[in-house]
Amino acid sequence: SDISEDAPSGTVVALLHVRDQDSAANGEVRCSINGDVPFRLEKSYEDYYRVVTARELDREQVSEYNVTVVAADGGSPGLRSSAVLALRVLDVNDN
């Protein structure tokens, strides 16, 4: 996915749907983002999350991000799954 370096904070870059077919705590899923990246997760509706920009991007400093999203259930033992979002920062003429 591509995102412009001048995208304002809060710009949606991905929409995720997570689900676990178990019941009770085993079916409750929490998502998080690993690492120090300028993106954050927001729960939008029930099992949907969106990845949004958390701060300004600068293509001259970092031109690409691999954002790892981890989903974990509340079961015992807890199960986890992850996905990597490859995000390319597009250049804007800075002059």
Residue pairs with C-beta under 8 A, 6 or more apart in sequence:
1 13
1 14
1 85
1 86
1 87
1 88
2 87
2 88
2 89
2 90
3 11
3 13
3 53
3 57
3 87
3 88
3 89
3 90
4 57
4 89
4 90
4 92
5 56
5 57
5 58
5 59
5 89
5 90
5 91
5 92
6 57
6 92
7 53
7 57
8 53
9 52
9 53
9 54
9 55
9 56
10 52
10 53
11 52
11 53
12 50
12 51
12 52
13 39
13 51
13 52
13 53
13 85
13 87
14 50
14 51
14 85
15 44
15 48
15 49
15 50
15 51
16 31
16 48
16 49
16 50
16 51
16 69
16 83
17 47
17 48
18 29
18 31
18 47
18 48
18 49
18 71
19 29
19 47
20 26
20 27
20 28
20 29
20 73
20 79
21 27
22 73
22 75
25 73
25 74
25 75
25 76
26 73
26 74
26 75
27 73
27 74
28 73
28 74
29 47
29 71
29 72
29 73
29 74
30 71
30 72
30 73
30 74
31 41
31 43
31 49
31 69
31 70
31 71
31 72
32 41
32 69
32 70
32 72
33 39
33 40
33 41
33 51
33 67
33 68
33 69
33 70
34 68
34 69
34 70
34 82
35 67
35 68
37 65
37 67
38 53
38 54
38 55
38 56
38 57
38 65
39 51
39 52
39 53
39 54
39 65
39 67
39 87
40 51
40 52
40 54
41 49
41 50
41 51
41 52
41 69
42 49
42 50
42 52
43 49
44 50
49 69
51 67
51 69
51 85
57 89
58 89
59 89
59 90
59 91
59 92
60 94
62 89
63 88
63 89
64 86
64 87
64 88
64 89
65 85
65 86
65 87
65 89
66 84
66 85
66 86
66 87
67 84
67 85
67 87
68 82
68 83
68 84
68 85
69 82
69 83
69 84
69 85
70 80
70 81
70 82
71 80
71 81
71 82
72 78
72 79
72 80
73 79
73 80
